[in-house]
Amino acid sequence: MVTTVDTTKGSPGVVTGLPRLLLRSEGAALLAIAAVLYGRQGQSWWLFLALLAAPDLGLLGYLVGARAGAVAYDLTHTCLPPAVLVLGGGLGGSSLAVSAALIWFAHIGMDRALGLGLRYPDRPPEGHLHA
């Protein structure tokens, strides 16, 4: 018996077609906006480069298991935590917190632009934009 996979529709839970293109384009826009705003903060670009990969520390959750890994990854790859950080930094007058949040946004945008999406705990860790 021969089994075929219909790759035109993608895997369940994976965004395809125009929505995928729009989400990836939004990621590129987020990366560009975050980088421009970071540049206006006057912080070191070395700091930007040093912290750009920091959200990927969420991958360490996979050492505990698939569910913990997906949750940790998703919490470090959604815009809510850096939004809270940038708001708190802005209201509290902390340019370092604002800069860290902008780097975090840049990382999320970069990942989305590259097609790296959020993870599902019950599936391989490719993410919702992987196709």
N, C-alpha and C positions, 0 to 999 in steps of 0.2 A: 504494500500500500504506500502510495506517494502522498506526502502531506505538503501542501503549499501554504505560504504565508502571504497574505495580501498586504504588501508594503505601501500601497497607495493611500491607505487610510491611517497608517501608523499604529502604534500600540495603544491600548486603552490608557487614557490618562495623559497621553502625549499630545501636546498642541501641534497642529500642522497647518499648512496653507497660509492664508493671509494673516490670521491671528498670530501665528508663529513669527512671521516677518515683522508684524507690528510690535510684538513684544521684544524681539531682538533689536529693532530700531529704537524703541524706548530705552533699552539698555545702553545703546550707543549714545543717545542723547543724555542720559543720566551721567554717564562717564564724562562726557564733554563738559556738561554744566558743573559737575563736582570739581573737575580739574581746573576750570576757569575760576570758579569761586575760591578754590584752595590757593591758586596763584595770587589772588587779591588779598589773601590773609597775611601774606608776607612771611609765611613759615618756610622752612627749608624743604627743597625738593628731595633731599636725602631722606628726610622724615617721611615724605610721601612714599618714596620707593621702599623704605624699610617697613612701613606698616601696611602697604598695599595688599600683601598676602595674609595679613593677620586674621581676617575672618575665616580663612580656611582651617584655622585651629578647631573649628567646629567639626571637622572630619575626625578628630580624635574620639568623638563619641562612638564611632564605629568599632573602637576597641572594646566597648561594652556590649555592643550588639547592633543589629540592623535598625531596630526601632529607636534606640538612644542616638545612634548616628544620624538618622534622618531628622530627628527632632533637633539635635544640636546643630546640624548643618543648616536646617531651615531657619532656626532662630538667629543664626549669624548671617543669613543671606536674604532676609526680608528687610524692607525699608523702615519698619516701625522702630527697632532699637536705635539706629542712627538718627532717626527723626527726633526721638526723645532726647538723645544726646545733644543734637544741634540746638534744640529748643532750650534745654537746660543750660548749655554753654552760652547761648545768646542772652538768655535772661540773667544768668549769673555773671556775665562778663568774662567768661573763660575762652579766650581765643584758641587755646590748645584743645579744649573739648570740641569747639566748632571745627577746628582743623581735622581732628581725629574722625569726627562724624562725616566730614566731606571725603576723607580717604575711604571710609567705610562705604559711603554711597558710590564712590568711584569703583570700588571692588565689585559691588553688586551690579553696577552698570556694565562693567567689563565682562563679568560672567554671563549676564543675560545677552550681551551682544555676541558672545562666542557660542551661545546656545546652551549654556549650562543653567539649568533651572532648579527648581525645588525638588526635594527627594520624597519618595514614597517609602514608608517603612516595610511594606510587604513586596517590594519589587527591587530589581537590581538598581544600583545607585546612579543611573544615568541622569535622571531628572525629567521634569515635565516638558522641557524644550528639546530634549534629545530626540533625534529622528534619523 
